[in-house]
Amino acid sequence: MEWYEALVFLLGMILFFMALGVPVALAFLAANMIGAAYFMGGRGDIASQMARGIGQLANNAIPTVTSFNLMPVPMFLLMGEIFFFTGLANRMFGAVDRLMGKLPARLSFVTVAGGTAFATLSGSSMGSTALLGSLMVPEMQKRGYKKHMAIGPILGTGGLAMLIPPSALAVLLATLAELDIGDLLIAGIMPGLMLAIFYAVMILGMALYDPSAAPAYEVESSDWVEKLRLLFVDILPMVSIVIGVILVIMFGIATPSESAAFGCLGVIVLAALYRSLTWEGIVKSVAGALKVTTMALLIIFGSATFSALLAFSGASSGLIRWATGFDLEPITMLLIMFGILLVLGMFMDQLSMMLLTVPIFFPLAQTLGFDLIWFGVIVLLALEISFTTPPFGLLLFVMKGVSAPGTSMRDIYVSALPFIGCSMLLVALLIIFPGIALWLPGLGQ
């Protein structure tokens, strides 16, 4: 079988199972088992082929799933769940809201800041969008905010969550692409801070240009003593945990797995100190983290087996030879891969997109001479932009489901476009100035 026939065969089976309504992870596993029987099973009856092929796949994939490098994933997820279910998230939201006083569009700023913190720890842009849409949109609309000032910041938080550590999805991408987890986490800091500045300037500019878009309203005034209390009691302790996780990774004090465990312990201690750590909260937090972790492990298992099949069948090497045979500039190939991710985001969640593209894109990127950490940051941004790209980005429909009655899809599209523009500007700057992503990882070498 030629390499392109093998590629069509494997991808076609996955799409076939997905069309039947099979969950993505299970569709990949089913396609992998059939592919293993065909490509790795050797000769003999079907049962013998299946047994040999599946055995070979298990030998290749199980070490990947049981890797110590995956430990940050459940720890970061558990951090986010405890942060939410113990009330620490609401405490920080409220404190940030009061500290901003009469700042124009302050609820939009609160949404970006608090939503980024939650989405970063939870690893779920869809979950974060649903939560913020339910909590913040009604409050902002009650205060007279126009739809684009209420909906846009919620859709924009995902891009920040992808980049600013601790990002569970960044850990998964690094694992799937066999990158250094610490380097990819640290590489997202500078781009993430730049994107946050872009968002802040844009929100402030929109509020100043059209004051009626985010009307001012009376807020409870706080003296300096109260403001210092809010800062040092309700905000800095939570922020210090995230900063601590980043610093111990950056300076090599601990591995990403160890720092994630310390971060999780820090959130538990904080919840206990604030007397908000309950047995019910612990049970819900563990259950939520377990669900996402199980799905992530299935995705990784499927990716490892899919990568092995692509390599064994010759599809990977054939595709790379074909793609590089057009004599296109590397930047053109980068834009093509970026465009493919934008299209896939209309139909798939981020984990499924990584499962499908990482085994193909990263070997191709290495062949083209790209720095893989830099390319990983580009991919993270592409994954998130694709989720909010009209007309079919999945987050747009999640937002529609939790928005107030009368909110049209056009309202949501218009709200998303300025934030997509900020993310695209960041991508362009990363392409022109790769050092934005590579400077901090280079300090630790």
N, C-alpha and C positions, 0 to 999 in steps of 0.2 A: 504494500500500500504506500502510495506517495505521501509526502509530508502534508500536503494540502488536503488530501483525502482523509488522513488521520485527524487533522484539525477539525474539518467539517464534521466528521463522524462523532468526535468527542463533544464538540460544542452543540451539534444537532441533537444529541441525546439529552443534554442538559436542558436545552430549550423545549424539547418535547415533553420532558417530565414537568417542567415549570408550567407549560401550557395546560397540562392535566390538573394543575392545582396542587402539585406536590410542593411542600416547603422547600426553599432554596437549598438549605443544607442537605436535606434528604435527597433532593434531585441530583446534587453533585455526588453524593455517596453512591446512589444507584448507578449513575453513569460511570463512575469510577470502577465499580465492581464489574460491570459489563466490559469496560475497556481493559481492565486488568485480565479478565478471562481471555480476551482476544489477543492482546499484545504480550502478556506475560505468562499466559497459561501453558504455552507450548502445545504439543500435540496430544491427542487422546480424546476421550469422550468429554462432553460438556461439563459434567460434574468434576472431573479431574482438572480440567482447565480452570474452572471457577475456584477450586480449592487452592491450586498452585498460585493463581493470579492474586487472590485475596490475601493469601499468606505473604506473598512478596510485598503487597501494598502495606500490610500491617507492619512488616519489618521496617519499611521505609518511614512510615508515618508516626508510629507510636513514640519513638524517641523525640520527635518534634513536639508532640502534645505534652509529654512529660518533662519538657525542658524547664530548668530552673528560671530561665529568662522570662517565662510566662507568669511568674509570681506577682509582678506588679499589677496585672490585670484585675484579679479578684480583689486585691488590696485597695486599688484606686476606686473600684466600683463600690466596695464596702465603705470607704471614706465618704463618697457622695451620698450613699443611702443613709448613713448615720447622720451626716450633716443635715439631711432633709427631715428624716423622721423624728429626730430629737428636738426639732424646732430651732436649731442653730442658724439655719438658712433664713427663716423668718426674722430672727433676732437681728441678723446682719442687714437684711433688707430694710428693716425699720430704722436702724441706726444710720445707714447711708442716706435714707430719705430725709431724716431730720437734720443731718449735717449739711445737706445741700441747701437748706433754707429756701430762699426765693429764687434760686437759679432758674433761668428759663428752661422749660422742657425737662425739669428735674426728674419726673417720673420716667421719661425716656432714658435718661442717664442711669437711673436706678435699675431699669430693666436690663440694660446692656451689662452693667457691672455685676449685678446679682445673677442674671441669667448665665453669664459666662462662667461664673464660679460654679454654679450647679451643673451646667452642661459639661464642663471640663471634668468634674469628678464623676458624673454619672455615666459619661461615655455615650449618651444617647441624645442626639440632636432632636429626634422625633419626640422623645419623652419630655425633654426640656421645653420644646415648643408647645406641646399640649399643656404642660403645667403653667408656663408663663401666660399662655393665651387665656387659660381659665382664671388665673389670679389677677393679672395686670390689665388686660384689655378692658374688662368691665370697670375697673377703678379709673383708668385713664379716660374712658368715654364718659363716665359720670362727671369727671372734672372738665369736660368740654374739649378734650384732645381730638383733633381730627384723625381719621382712620390711619393715614400714612405715618403719623407720629406715634401711634399706638402699636400698629402691626409691624412696621419696618424694623424697629430695634429688636423685636423678638426674633425675627427671621435672621437678623444680623449676628446674633450671639453665637450661632453655630460655627462661623468662621474663626472666631476667637477661641472657641472651645477646642477646635482642631489643633491649634498651634500652641497655646499657653499650657505649660506643664502644671499639674500632672494630667496628661491626656491618655486615657485608656486606649483610644483608637490609634494613637501614635505608637503605643507599645505594641499593639497587634500588627500594625503595618511593618514596624521594624522587625518583628519576629517572622512574619511571612516573607519579607524580603531579605532576611538574614543580615540586617544592619545592626550597628551598635545602638542599643536602646537609649543609653544615656546621651549619646551624641545627637540622636534625632530629637529627643525631648528638649535638649538645650538649644538646638538649632531653631526651634520654633519660638524662642523667647523674643528675639528682636523683631521678627516679622509680626508676631502677635501684638507687641507693644505699638508698633507702627500702625497696624490695622485699628487698634483701639483709639489711637490719636485721630486717624482718618474719620472714624465713626463720630468721635466727640466733636470734631470741627464741623462735620456735616450736620449733625443734629443741632448744634448751636447756631449754625448759619441758617438752617431752615426755620428755627424758632425766631431769630432776629428778623429774617426776611418777611415772615408771616406770623406776627405775635398771636393772632387768633388761632393758629394751628395748635398751640400749647398754652392756653390761657393761664395766667398766674392766679393763685388763690391763697387765701390766708393760711399760714401754717403756725403751729405752736412755736413761739420763739424760745430759744435756749441760750442761757448765758454761757460764758467761757468754761465755767466749771462743769456744766452739764455736757458741753460739747467734748471736753477732754475725757469725761467719763464714758461717753458713747464711743469715742475713738479707741480708748485703751481697754475698755471692757467688752464691747460688743463687736468691734471690727478687727483690731490688730491681733488678738489671739488667734482668730480664724485664719487671717491672712498670713500670720507668721508660720503656721503649719505648712502652707503651700510653699512659701519662700524657703523654709527649712528643707523641704523635700528637694527643691531645685538646687540649693547650695551644696547639700551633701553629695548629690550626684555630680555637680559641676567640678567640685574640688577633690573628687575621688575618695571621699571619706567613707562612703558606703556604695554598694551596688544599687542599681534601680530597684531591685527586689527588696533589698534591706531598707532602703529609704521609704518605699511604699508601705512596708510593715510599720516603720516608725511613725509615718504620717497617719496611718489608720489608728495606731495606739494613741497618738496625740489628739485626734478627734474624739475618741472614746473618753480620754481623761478630761477634755474640755466639757463634754456633755455631762460627765459626772460632777465636775466642779460647779456647773450651772444648775445642778440638780434636775436635769431634764433627761437623764439616761434611764429609760424604763425597759422592763422586760418585753413589753409589746413592741417598743421601738426597735429593740435588738432583733427580735424575731422577724419583723417586717424588713429590716435592713439586710439581714442575712439572706432572706428569701429572695429579695430583689436582686442582690448581687449574684446569688446562685443561678438565677434564671439567665441573666445576661452572660455570665461566665460559661455556663453550659453551652449556650448558643455559640459563643466565641470559640470554644474548644472544638465544637463540631465543624465550624468554619475552617479552623486551622487544620484539622484532620483532613477535611476535604481538599484544602489547598495543597497540602503536602502530597496527597495521593495524585491530585490533578497535575501537579508539577512533575511528579515522577513519570506519569503516563505521557505527558508532552515530550519529556526528554527521551523516554524509552522508544516512543513511536517515531522519533525524529522530527516531530512537528515544531518543537522549539527552535532547533538549529535551522530547519528549513525556512521557518518564518523569518528568522533573523537574516538569513542569507537573502531572502526575497526582499525584505524591507530595506536592507542596506544596498541592494543591487540597483535601486533607482537613482543612485547618486544624488540624493536630496541633501540639502544642508541639514546638519543636526537640529538647528532651531526649527526647521520645517517639520521634521519628525516629531519634535517635542510638541508643537502646536497640534499635530494630528492626534497624538496620544491624548492631549488635553481635551480636544474636541470629542474624542470617543468617550472619555469619562463624563463629559457634560451630557451626552446623549444617554448613556447608561443610567445616569442619575434620575432620569425621568421614569424609569421602570423598576429600579432595584434599590435596596438599602445599601448603606456604605460597606458593611461587612461582605455582602454578596459581590459588590463591585470589586473589592480588594481580592476576593477569592478568585474572580474570573480574570482580572487583569495583571495582578502582581507577577504570576509565573511567566507572563509574556513581556510585560513592559520593562521590568527591571533588568533582565538579561539584555534586552535591546538597548536600554539606556547605558548599560555598562559598555556595550559594543560601540556605541556612539561617543563614548568618552566623557559622559556626564559624571560629575561627582554624585554618588548615590544618596548621600545625606541631603544635599541640595535638592536632588530630584524627588526625594521623599517628601520634603516640605511642599514642593510644587504639587505633588499628588494629593497631599492632605487638603490643600486649598481647592484643588479641582473637585475632590469628593464633596466638599461642602458647598461650593458654588453650584454644582450640579443639582443639589437638593432643592435649591431655591430658583432654578432657572425656569422661566415661563416657556411653554404653557403647561408642562406636565411635571415639574419638580415636585417630589413627594411632600416636602414640607409645606408647599403651598396649599395642598389639600388638607393636611393636618390643621393648618391655620384656619382654613375655611370651616372645618368641623367645630372649632372652639370659639370662632368669632361670633359677634352679636348678630342677631337676625337683621337682614337687610344688607349685610356685607357681601359684595359681589366678588367674583374671581378677578375682575378688572381692578377693583380696589386693592386686592392683595398683590397683583402683578405690579401695579404702580408703586406700592409700598416697598416691594422687594428690590426694584431696579436700582435705586441709589446705593444700597448696601452691596449689591452685586458689583456696581461700578467701583466701589472702594476696594473690593477684593481683587477685581481685575487689574486695578492700578497697582496693587501690591505684587501681583504676579509679574506684571511688566517690569517693575523695579527689581524683583528678584532675578529676572532673566538678565537685565542689564548690569546689575550689581550683585553677583552671587555672594559676595562677602557679607551681605546683610544676614544671610542664614549661616554662613560658615565661620564668622568671626568668633563667636563665643565657643563653639566646639574646639576651635583651634587653640584657644587659650589653655585648655587642659592637656594639650599634647606637648 
